[in-house]
Amino acid sequence: FDELPLGTDSYYGGAGSGASDWYYKDALFTHSAGDWAWNGFSYSNVNNTTQGDRFNQFAAITGTDVSGSGNYAVSYVPNDWMNQTYEQIPQSFYFGQGTGEDYDTTISGAYFTNTTWAYLDMLNGTPGVSKKFGGESGDDADWFLLTITGITNTGEYTANSVEFYLADYRFADNSLDYIVDEWTWVDLSVLGNVIGLEFNLTSSDTGAYGMNTPSYFAMDNLNAVPVPGAILLLGSGLLGLAGIKRRNA
C-alpha cells in the first residue's frame, strides 16, 4: 500500500472523517465513516505500539509494515448493534473494480498481524470490558480468530475458508500459548479463483453485547494474480511464500 499518499505516522479515514471507499491498484476497499464510528478498511503507517485503547485504532503491533518503512491496511469488523444480534458483520473487498474488468483472481496469500489495541487488550485485559487471555492462571483456553472466505464471480462464497488464529491459548502446555505480534504469512491459495475476499473475526471472550476483544486486524502485501497473466500486488515488494515464525506473547 506504499503508493497511497500518507503523512508520517498517520492514517486514512476513521470516525468523523467523511472518508469513503478507496482503491488501490484494481481493488476496491470499503470504508464507512460515521460521526462516531467507522468500519471496513483503512490504510496506515501509525507506529504506536504502546497505547492499547480506542484512541489508537490504526496501529499495527509491529509498528511498521512488512518492509519496515511503508503503509499497511487496518480493518475494523463491527458488530450488529442495529439488529441487536451483536454478531460481527464481515468486511469485504473486490478485485477488478478499478478497471471494470470481470476476472477471477488467484490469491497466493498475504501477511497479517494484530493491531496494537487488540494485542494489548488480549495481553493485559481491560477492567470491566475484556479479559486477560489465559486468565490469571494462564489456563483459560482463549482464542482470537480471523476467518477469510473467497467470493466467486457468481456472488457466492467459496466452500473453503482459511482460518488464522491471531491469538491461541488452547494448548495444554501454556508455554505454547501466543498472541501474534509480527507479520505472519497466510496462504490463501486454497480459496481458488475469486473476485473478492470476506473477513470476519471471532473470539472466545464474549459478553451480552457480543465480542469483547477489539475487532481489528492488520494486513500487508496481499499477493493477487489475475487470470490470466498479470500480477496485482497490494503491498510493498514481491513476496516469497515463506511464513514468519510467530512469537509467544
JOLIN-V378271 format. One record per residue. N is the residue number from 1. RES is the residue in one small letter. NEAR is the number of other C-alpha atoms within 8 Angstrom. Layout:
N,RES,NEAR  N,RES,NEAR
This chain:
1,f,14  2,d,9  3,e,4  4,l,7  5,p,5  6,l,9  7,g,6  8,t,6  9,d,8  10,s,9  11,y,12  12,y,9  13,g,11  14,g,12  15,a,11  16,g,9  17,s,9  18,g,9  19,a,10  20,s,9  21,d,9  22,w,8  23,y,9  24,y,10  25,k,7  26,d,11  27,a,12  28,l,14  29,f,13  30,t,12  31,h,14  32,s,10  33,a,16  34,g,10  35,d,7  36,w,7  37,a,9  38,w,11  39,n,12  40,g,13  41,f,11  42,s,13  43,y,12  44,s,15  45,n,16  46,v,13  47,n,11  48,n,11  49,t,10  50,t,6  51,q,10  52,g,11  53,d,8  54,r,6  55,f,5  56,n,11  57,q,10  58,f,11  59,a,16  60,a,18  61,i,15  62,t,12  63,g,11  64,t,14  65,d,13  66,v,11  67,s,8  68,g,6  69,s,7  70,g,12  71,n,13  72,y,16  73,a,12  74,v,16  75,s,12  76,y,11  77,v,15  78,p,9  79,n,10  80,d,11  81,w,7  82,m,5  83,n,6  84,q,6  85,t,8  86,y,11  87,e,8  88,q,13  89,i,9  90,p,10  91,q,11  92,s,11  93,f,11  94,y,11  95,f,11  96,g,13  97,q,10  98,g,11  99,t,6  100,g,6  101,e,7  102,d,5  103,y,9  104,d,11  105,t,14  106,t,13  107,i,14  108,s,11  109,g,13  110,a,13  111,y,13  112,f,12  113,t,16  114,n,15  115,t,15  116,t,17  117,w,15  118,a,14  119,y,14  120,l,12  121,d,16  122,m,13  123,l,10  124,n,9  125,g,12  126,t,9  127,p,6  128,g,4  129,v,7  130,s,12  131,k,12  132,k,12  133,f,13  134,g,11  135,g,9  136,e,6  137,s,6  138,g,8  139,d,9  140,d,10  141,a,9  142,d,13  143,w,14  144,f,13  145,l,12  146,l,12  147,t,11  148,i,11  149,t,13  150,g,15  151,i,13  152,t,13  153,n,9  154,t,4  155,g,6  156,e,7  157,y,8  158,t,10  159,a,4  160,n,8  161,s,10  162,v,10  163,e,8  164,f,8  165,y,9  166,l,12  167,a,12  168,d,13  169,y,15  170,r,9  171,f,9  172,a,4  173,d,6  174,n,9  175,s,5  176,l,8  177,d,13  178,y,11  179,i,13  180,v,14  181,d,12  182,e,11  183,w,11  184,t,11  185,w,12  186,v,10  187,d,9  188,l,10  189,s,9  190,v,7  191,l,14  192,g,9  193,n,9  194,v,14  195,i,14  196,g,12  197,l,12  198,e,12  199,f,12  200,n,12  201,l,13  202,t,9  203,s,12  204,s,8  205,d,11  206,t,10  207,g,7  208,a,4  209,y,7  210,g,11  211,m,16  212,n,11  213,t,12  214,p,8  215,s,10  216,y,13  217,f,13  218,a,13  219,m,12  220,d,15  221,n,15  222,l,13  223,n,14  224,a,13  225,v,14  226,p,12  227,v,9  228,p,5  229,g,6  230,a,7  231,i,8  232,l,10  233,l,11  234,l,12  235,g,12  236,s,12  237,g,6  238,l,5  239,l,6  240,g,4  241,l,7  242,a,5  243,g,7  244,i,8  245,k,5  246,r,9  247,r,9  248,n,9  249,a,8
